[in-house]
C-alpha cells in the first residue's frame, strides 16, 4: 500500500468530498496529499482567480491545523501530477469527475500521463446530486440523455439522494508544498463574497434557515435579497450540491413547515435540478460550447456590430433594466437572474448580436461563470438550444421592469444617472418632456442614453427572421 493524491478541481472543500474520502479509504494508514494545479487558474476570469486563491488560502490553513498540507503544482497539470506522484510515492490520484468537454479532455490527458508513469487516476462522482448517466438511464426511448427539462426533472426527482459524507481531511504533509499565490486585495471584495468553505456553509445554513421559506415570493425581484447567494460556492464546490439539497429538503419535510414555505423550497430544488440539466446537456453534447443544440439553427445569421455590443456590455442601451443588469455584472461579477434574462434576450433579439457574444462576456465577468451553464442558458434564451417551443420567447425589457422592479429600486441602485429621479422617470427616462428635464436637472442623452433600438420594432423583425430561417 502506498500514498494517494487528492487532486482538487471543482471540490474546494473538506466536507462531503467524495474524491478525498475515496483517497483516504484506499490509502488506509498511508498519507493522502491534497494538491491543486495552478494552471487551472488560467482557465478562469480575474474574479474567479481571486475567488479560488482565497479558497486555497483557507484550505491550506485548515489543513495545517490538522498537521497536513495543500500543495500547489505549477506547469502542465499532467507533468506536474506525475512529478508529484513520484516525489510523494503515490500510486493513485483521486479527483472529482468533470462534465464539460474541456475539463474532460484535461482529465483524459492527465490520466494517460499518469498511466504511463504507473499511477492510476480515479475520477469519483463530481459535484452534482445525480450523475448524468443515472438520470439518462430513466429515459424510455433510446438516446443519450434528455433534451427537454420537464421529463429530465421527473427522472431526476425519482432518484434517491445519498446522505452527505462525513468531513474528511488530507493526512500527508508535503515538505515542498509550494508558495500560495498572493492573497486577493480589497479590489476584489465583491468577487470574494462567500469565498471559502466556511463562508459557503454559513451562507447555506443562513439561507436554509430563513430566505428559502420566501424564495418563491422574493427571488424573482432584483431589488430584494431573496436569492441563495450560493452560485459561486456551487461552481467551485465550496459546498456540495448534495449537502445543499439535503439542507433544503430537511427543512421541507418538517411537519411544521407551512404549505407556502414548502412550495418555495420545492422551487429552489427545481433550480438545483435545472443547474444539473445544463450540466447533463454539456455532458452528452460535447460541442455545446460552440455548436447550437438545435441543428436547424446552426446557420442562423447574427449581427456583428461592435457599437451595439459595447453599448449593451457597458450598460448604455437606454433600457434601465438591461443597463442595470450589465452594470451589476461589471461591478460585482454577479447579476440577478431575472435581470440577466431580460439583458440576454435584449442582446440576442433586440440587438441581434448572437448568443456567443453575450456568453463570452458572461464567461469573462461572472464569478460563478461555468461553461456548461453559460452555454446552455444562452442557447435557451436565444431559441437555439434546449427550448422546444416553436418560437423563442422575446422579453420586453420595459414590461419586465414594471413587473419586477416597479419602484425602480434595482435600476436606481446600479444606474447612478437615475438614482435621483422619481419612479415614473426612472422607469422610462426618455419620456420626460423638456420642462420636466429642466425641473429635474436631467437631460438625455447627456445624462442617460435614449434607447438604441425601439423594442417592438426590433422584436418583430427578430421573430420574423427566426421564423424564416427555421421554416426554410
C-alpha positions in Angstrom: 0.0 0.0 0.0 1.3 3.5 -0.9 0.3 7.1 -0.5 -2.5 8.7 -2.6 -3.1 12.2 -4.0 -6.3 14.1 -3.9 -6.4 16.5 -6.9 -8.6 19.4 -6.1 -10.6 20.6 -9.0 -14.3 21.7 -8.5 -14.3 20.5 -4.9 -12.6 23.2 -2.8 -13.9 21.8 0.5 -13.2 19.1 3.1 -16.9 18.4 3.9 -18.8 15.8 1.7 -15.9 15.4 -0.6 -16.2 12.0 -2.4 -12.8 12.2 -4.1 -11.0 12.9 -0.8 -13.0 10.2 1.0 -12.1 7.7 -1.7 -8.5 8.6 -1.4 -8.5 8.2 2.3 -10.3 4.9 2.1 -7.9 3.5 -0.5 -4.7 4.7 1.2 -5.5 3.2 4.6 -2.8 4.2 7.0 -0.7 5.8 4.3 -0.7 9.5 3.8 -3.1 11.3 1.4 -1.9 14.6 -0.1 -4.2 17.3 -1.4 -2.9 19.2 -4.4 -4.2 22.0 -6.7 -2.8 22.6 -10.2 -2.2 26.4 -10.6 -2.6 26.0 -14.3 -6.3 25.7 -13.7 -6.3 29.4 -12.8 -5.5 30.2 -16.4 -8.9 28.9 -17.4 -10.7 31.4 -15.1 -11.5 35.1 -15.4 -9.9 37.6 -13.0 -12.7 37.4 -10.4 -12.7 33.7 -10.4 -8.9 33.7 -9.9 -9.3 35.9 -6.8 -12.1 33.6 -5.5 -10.1 30.4 -5.9 -6.9 31.9 -4.4 -8.9 33.0 -1.4 -10.3 29.4 -1.1 -6.8 27.9 -1.4 -5.6 30.1 1.5 -8.5 28.9 3.7 -8.0 25.2 2.7 -4.3 25.3 3.4 -4.8 27.0 6.8 -7.5 24.4 7.6 -5.2 21.5 6.6 -2.2 22.8 8.5 -4.3 22.9 11.7 -4.5 19.1 11.2 -0.7 18.9 10.5 -1.4 18.3 6.8 -0.8 20.4 3.7 -2.4 21.6 0.4 0.3 21.6 -2.2 0.3 23.9 -5.3 1.6 22.4 -8.5 3.0 24.6 -11.3 3.2 24.0 -15.0 1.3 21.5 -17.2 -1.1 19.6 -14.9 -0.2 16.2 -16.4 3.5 16.6 -15.9 3.1 18.2 -12.5 0.9 15.4 -11.2 3.3 12.8 -12.4 6.2 14.6 -10.8 4.2 15.0 -7.5 3.2 11.3 -7.5 6.8 10.2 -7.9 8.0 12.7 -5.2 5.3 11.7 -2.7 5.5 7.9 -3.5 1.8 7.9 -4.5 0.4 5.1 -6.7 -3.0 6.7 -7.3 -4.6 10.1 -7.9 -8.2 10.8 -7.0 -10.3 13.7 -8.3 -14.0 14.6 -8.9 -15.0 13.9 -12.4 -15.6 16.6 -15.0 -18.6 17.0 -17.2 -17.9 19.7 -19.8 -15.7 18.9 -22.8 -12.6 21.0 -22.0 -12.3 19.6 -18.4 -12.9 16.1 -19.5 -10.2 16.4 -22.1 -7.8 17.7 -19.5 -8.6 14.7 -17.2 -8.0 12.3 -20.1 -4.6 13.8 -20.8 -3.7 13.7 -17.2 -4.9 10.1 -16.9 -2.8 9.0 -19.9 0.3 10.6 -18.5 -0.2 9.1 -15.0 -0.9 5.6 -16.5 2.4 5.8 -18.4 4.1 6.5 -15.1 2.4 3.6 -13.4 -0.1 5.8 -11.5 -3.9 5.3 -11.6 -6.3 8.2 -12.0 -9.7 7.6 -10.3 -12.4 10.1 -11.2 -15.0 10.0 -8.5 -18.6 11.3 -8.7 -18.5 15.0 -9.2 -20.2 18.0 -7.7 -23.8 17.1 -8.8 -26.6 15.5 -6.9 -27.2 12.8 -9.6 -24.7 11.7 -12.2 -25.8 12.3 -15.9 -25.8 8.6 -16.7 -28.1 7.8 -13.8 -30.7 10.3 -15.0 -30.3 9.3 -18.6 -31.0 5.7 -17.7 -34.5 6.6 -16.8 -35.4 7.5 -20.4 -37.9 5.2 -22.0 -36.7 6.0 -25.6 -33.3 5.2 -26.8 -30.8 8.1 -27.0 -28.2 9.9 -25.0 -29.7 12.0 -22.2 -32.7 14.3 -22.1 -33.0 17.4 -24.3 -36.1 18.9 -22.5 -36.2 19.9 -18.9 -39.6 18.7 -17.6 -39.0 15.0 -18.3 -35.5 15.3 -17.0 -36.8 16.8 -13.8 -39.3 14.0 -13.3 -36.5 11.4 -13.8 -34.1 13.5 -11.6 -36.7 13.6 -8.8 -37.3 9.9 -8.9 -33.7 9.0 -7.9 -32.7 8.6 -4.3 -30.2 11.1 -2.9 -27.5 9.6 -0.7 -26.6 11.3 2.5 -23.7 13.7 2.5 -20.5 12.0 3.6 -18.6 12.9 6.8 -15.9 15.6 6.9 -12.5 14.3 5.7 -9.0 15.7 5.7 -5.8 15.2 3.9 -3.3 13.5 6.2 0.0 14.0 4.3 2.5 16.8 5.0 4.4 17.8 1.9 7.7 19.5 2.5 7.6 21.0 -1.0 4.0 22.3 -0.9 4.9 25.5 -2.9 4.0 29.1 -2.2 0.5 30.3 -2.3 -0.4 33.0 -4.8 -0.8 36.4 -3.3 -4.0 36.9 -1.4 -6.6 38.9 -3.2 -6.8 42.6 -2.2 -9.8 44.7 -1.4 -10.3 45.5 -5.1 -11.8 42.0 -5.4 -14.1 42.4 -2.4 -17.3 41.8 -4.4 -15.9 38.6 -6.0 -14.9 37.3 -2.7 -18.3 37.2 -1.1 -18.8 33.7 0.1 -15.3 32.5 -0.9 -14.1 29.5 1.1 -15.8 26.5 2.6 -16.6 28.2 6.0 -18.4 31.2 4.3 -20.2 28.9 1.8 -21.6 26.7 4.6 -22.6 29.7 6.6 -24.4 31.1 3.6 -26.2 27.8 3.0 -27.3 27.4 6.6 -28.5 31.1 6.7 -30.5 30.6 3.5 -32.0 27.3 4.6 -33.0 28.7 8.0 -34.6 31.9 6.6 -34.9 33.2 3.0 -35.7 29.9 1.3 -39.1 29.9 3.0 -40.0 33.0 1.0 -38.0 32.1 -2.1 -41.0 31.9 -4.4 -42.1 35.3 -3.3 -38.9 37.2 -3.3 -36.3 35.5 -5.6 -37.7 36.9 -8.8 -37.4 40.6 -7.7 -33.9 42.0 -8.3 -34.2 44.7 -5.6 -35.0 42.1 -2.8 -32.4 40.0 -1.0 -34.3 36.8 -1.9 -31.7 34.5 -3.6 -29.4 31.9 -2.1 -26.0 33.6 -2.8 -24.7 30.1 -3.4 -23.8 30.3 -7.2 -20.1 30.8 -6.7 -19.9 28.3 -3.9 -21.6 25.6 -6.0 -19.5 26.5 -9.1 -16.2 25.8 -7.2 -17.5 23.2 -4.8 -17.0 25.2 -1.6 -20.2 23.4 -0.6 -21.5 20.3 -2.3 -24.7 20.2 -4.3 -25.7 17.2 -2.3 -25.3 19.0 1.1 -27.2 21.9 -0.4 -30.1 19.6 -1.4 -30.3 18.0 2.0 -30.2 21.3 3.9 -33.3 22.5 2.0 -35.2 19.2 1.8 -34.5 18.6 5.5 -36.5 21.8 6.2 -39.1 21.0 3.7 -40.2 17.7 5.2 -40.6 19.0 8.8 -44.2 18.8 9.9 -44.4 22.4 11.0 -43.3 23.8 7.6 -46.2 25.7 6.0 -47.5 24.7 2.6 -46.4 28.0 1.1 -43.0 27.6 2.5 -42.8 24.1 1.1 -43.6 25.4 -2.3 -40.8 27.9 -2.1 -38.4 25.2 -1.1 -39.6 23.0 -4.0 -38.9 25.9 -6.4 -35.3 26.1 -5.1 -34.8 22.4 -5.5 -36.2 22.7 -9.1 -33.5 25.3 -9.7 -30.8 22.9 -8.4 -32.2 20.4 -10.9 -32.1 23.0 -13.7 -28.4 23.5 -12.9 -27.9 19.8 -13.3 -29.9 19.7 -16.5 -27.5 22.1 -18.1 -24.5 20.1 -16.9 -26.3 17.0 -18.3 -26.6 18.7 -21.7 -22.9 19.6 -21.8 -22.0 16.0 -20.8 -24.0 14.4 -23.7 -23.4 17.2 -26.2 -19.6 17.7 -26.2 -19.8 20.5 -28.7 -22.3 22.6 -26.8 -19.8 25.3 -26.2 -19.6 26.2 -29.9 -22.5 24.5 -31.7 -26.2 25.1 -31.3 -28.2 22.2 -29.9 -30.9 22.7 -32.5 -29.5 21.6 -35.8 -31.8 23.9 -37.8 -30.4 26.9 -36.1 -26.7 26.3 -36.6 -26.6 28.5 -39.6 -28.8 31.3 -38.3 -27.3 34.8 -39.1 -26.3 37.2 -36.4 -25.2 40.8 -36.3 -21.6 41.8 -35.7 -22.0 45.4 -34.6 -19.2 46.5 -32.2 -21.0 49.7 -31.3 -24.1 47.8 -30.2 -22.1 45.2 -28.3 -20.2 48.0 -26.5 -23.4 49.8 -25.6 -25.0 46.6 -24.3 -22.0 45.4 -22.4 -21.3 48.7 -20.7 -25.0 49.3 -19.7 -25.7 52.1 -22.1 -28.7 50.8 -24.1 -31.3 53.3 -22.7 -33.3 50.5 -21.2 -32.9 50.7 -17.4 -33.4 47.0 -16.5 -30.9 45.9 -19.2 -28.4 48.6 -18.2 -28.7 47.8 -14.5 -28.1 44.1 -15.2 -25.0 44.8 -17.2 -23.6 47.3 -14.7 -24.2 44.9 -11.8 -22.3 42.3 -13.8 -19.4 44.6 -14.4 -19.4 46.0 -10.8 -19.9 42.8 -8.8 -19.3 39.8 -11.0 -22.9 38.6 -10.5 -26.3 39.6 -11.9 -29.8 38.8 -10.7 -31.4 36.0 -12.7 -34.5 38.0 -13.7 -32.4 41.0 -14.9 -30.0 38.6 -16.6 -32.8 37.1 -18.6 -34.0 40.5 -19.8 -30.4 41.5 -20.7 -29.7 38.3 -22.6 -33.0 38.4 -24.5 -32.2 42.1 -25.5 -28.7 41.1 -26.7 -30.0 38.2 -28.9 -33.2 39.7 -30.3 -33.4 43.5 -29.9 -29.7 43.9 -30.9 -29.3 40.6 -32.9 -25.8 40.1 -31.6 -25.9 36.3 -31.2 -25.7 34.2 -28.2 -21.9 33.6 -28.3 -21.2 37.4 -27.9 -23.2 37.5 -24.7 -21.9 34.2 -23.5 -18.3 35.3 -23.8 -19.0 38.5 -21.8 -20.7 36.4 -19.1 -17.7 34.0 -19.0 -15.3 36.9 -18.6 -17.2 38.7 -15.9 -19.2 36.3 -13.7 -17.5 35.0 -10.6 -19.8 31.9 -10.9 -19.2 31.6 -14.7 -19.5 27.9 -15.7 -19.1 26.7 -19.3 -22.0 24.3 -19.2 -24.4 26.7 -17.5 -23.5 29.7 -19.7 -23.7 27.7 -22.9 -27.0 26.1 -22.2 -28.6 29.2 -20.7 -27.6 31.5 -23.6 -28.7 28.9 -26.2 -32.0 28.5 -24.5 -32.6 32.3 -24.3 -31.6 32.6 -28.0 -34.0 29.9 -29.0 -31.3 27.7 -30.5 -30.8 25.3 -27.6 -33.0 23.1 -25.4 -36.2 25.1 -25.6 -38.6 23.0 -27.8 -41.2 25.8 -28.2 -42.0 26.6 -31.9 -40.6 30.1 -31.4 -38.5 31.8 -28.7 -39.9 34.0 -26.1 -38.7 37.6 -26.6 -38.8 39.5 -23.3 -40.0 43.1 -23.3 -37.5 44.9 -21.1 -40.0 47.6 -20.1 -42.7 45.1 -19.1 -40.2 43.1 -17.2 -39.1 46.3 -15.4 -42.6 47.3 -14.5 -43.4 43.9 -13.2 -40.3 43.0 -11.3 -38.9 46.4 -10.3 -42.0 48.6 -10.3 -40.5 51.1 -7.7 -37.2 51.3 -9.7 -35.2 50.3 -6.7 -32.9 48.0 -8.6 -32.3 50.3 -11.6 -31.6 53.2 -9.3 -29.0 51.1 -7.4 -27.0 50.4 -10.5 -27.7 53.3 -12.9 -26.5 56.3 -11.0 -27.9 58.7 -13.5 -31.4 57.6 -12.5 -30.8 57.5 -8.7 -32.4 60.9 -8.0 -35.3 60.6 -10.4 -38.8 60.0 -9.3 -40.1 56.5 -10.0 -42.1 57.3 -13.1 -39.0 59.0 -14.7 -36.5 56.2 -13.6 -38.7 53.6 -15.3 -38.8 55.4 -18.6 -36.4 58.4 -18.6 -36.7 59.0 -22.4 -40.4 60.0 -21.9 -39.5 63.1 -19.9 -40.7 66.3 -21.5 -38.3 69.2 -21.9 -39.8 71.2 -19.0 -39.6 68.1 -16.7 -36.0 67.6 -17.7 -35.3 71.2 -16.7 -37.1 70.8 -13.4 -35.3 67.5 -12.6 -31.9 68.7 -13.9 -31.8 65.6 -16.1 -31.1 65.8 -19.8 -31.0 62.8 -22.1 -28.8 61.7 -23.7 -26.3 63.8 -21.8 -27.1 62.1 -18.6 -28.6 58.8 -19.8 -28.8 57.5 -23.3 -32.0 57.3 -25.3 -33.0 53.7 -26.3 -30.6 52.5 -29.1 -33.5 50.5 -30.7 -37.2 50.5 -30.5 -38.1 47.3 -28.8 -41.4 46.4 -30.5 -39.9 47.0 -34.0 -36.7 45.1 -33.2 -38.6 42.2 -31.7 -41.0 41.8 -34.6 -38.0 41.9 -37.1 -36.1 39.3 -35.0 -39.1 37.0 -34.7 -39.7 37.2 -38.5 -36.1 36.4 -39.2 -36.2 33.5 -36.8 -39.3 32.0 -38.4 -37.9 32.4 -41.9 -34.7 30.6 -41.0 -36.3 27.8 -39.0 -39.1 27.1 -41.6 -37.0 27.3 -44.7 
